[in-house]
């Protein structure tokens, strides 16, 4: 699929909250990297604080919300199955993820989170920034967003 632009989102809400103006543009695709659903019965504090004790159920609710929002504005919604840091023991192989991205959605430009907070840099956000840096090394146009 050739898209004019791809917005890489570490989690289901990051692109919408941080890069909405680009998500709204025609021929945009949002690729959520850490969109995997944890096993049923898993319980994590963040999900509980958001109103759902079962992390798998919370994840499914977030997937539905993300799909609905992106569908309403006509953006392509692509979700990779990697598990969020709070559910996984390790990060995926960066080169494998970059290859997967390029195989499914080669774009004219990639918007990638900068992940440069001073106090806490979420490992998933830093990983997606590293994907952007690798895309640049491979000759792709990458623009970093805050």
N, C-alpha and C positions, 0 to 999 in steps of 0.2 A: 504494500500500500504506500503510495507516494503522497505524503502530506506536505503542505507548505511549511507547517511548523508543528513541533511536538513539544509539549510541556511535560517535563519529567517531574513527577510528584513522589516523594518518598512514601507518603501515606495517603489515604483516601481523601483527606481534606486539604492537604498542603497546597496544591495548585490553585484550588478554588479560593482559598483565603489569601494566598501570597501573590498570585499571578493572574487574577481574574480578567484583567484587560486583554491578556493574550489568549486566555481560554475562550473568550467571547468571539475572537476573530474567526472569520470563515476559514475552513479547511484546517482547523486546529484538531489535534488529538492530544488527549491527556493519557500518559502512561504512568500508572501507579506501580511502583516497583515492589513495595512491601504490602501486597494485597492478599496474601495467603490467609486462609481461614484456619485458626488454631483448632486442635482437637476438641470435640464436645466435652464439656465438663471442666475444661481448664478455667481457672479463676485467677484474674490479675487485678491488682488494685485500681489501675486506671479505668478499666471497664466497669468495675463496681462503682467508682466515683461518678461515672457517667450514667449510672442507673441500671446496669445489667450485671448480675453476678456471674453469668456464664459467658466467657470470652468469645466462644464460637457464635452464640446468639448475638452478642454485641457486634461482632464483625459482620455478620449477615445484615444486620440493620444498617450499618455504615455502608455496606456495598449497595443496598437498595437505595439509600439516600443519594449516594454518589452517582449511580446510574440514572436516577430520576433527574437530578440537576443537570447533568451533562446532556441527557437526551432532550430536555426542554430547550436548551440553547443550540442544539445541533452539533455539539462537539463529539468527536469519536472517543469512546471510552475503552481503554485497553488496560487490563489489570494482570500483572504478573503474579505468580503464586508464591513469592518468597515471603517468609514469615517475618513480621515485625520483631524488632529487637526484644520486646517484652515477652515474646513467645518462643524465640529461637535461641539456640546455644551458640551459634556462630553466623557470620555473614556469608553470603554466597560468593562464588568465584567471580571476580570483577570482569575478567575477559569473557567468560561465558555469558554474563548478562549483557555486555556490550554487543556481542555477536547476536544474541537473541533480539536485542533492540533493532539492530541494523537489518536483520532478516525480516522483521515484522513491520517496520515503519521507518524507512529511509526518508529523511526530511531535508528541506532546504535549511532549516535552522532548528536548533534545540535550545529550549529555555530550561535552565538547570538551577536548583537552589544553591546559593552561595555557602550556606552553612557556616557562617563566620561569627556566631554569637560569642561574646566575651566570657560568659560564665559557664555555659553548658553547651556542648556541641553533641547533639544527638547522633549516635553512631549510624543510624539509618540515613540521616541527612548528609553526614560526611561521606558515606558510601556513595550516595547518588551524586554528590559533587565530584567524587573521584571518577564516576562514570562519565560525567561531562568532560573532565580533563582528558580522559582516554579518548572520547569522541573527538576532541580537539586534536590530539596527537595523530588521529587517523584522518585528519583533514576536514572534519565537519565543522560547520559554523555553530558556535555555542555562545549563548548569552546567559550570563548568570543573573538570577534575581534574588532579592533579599527575602 
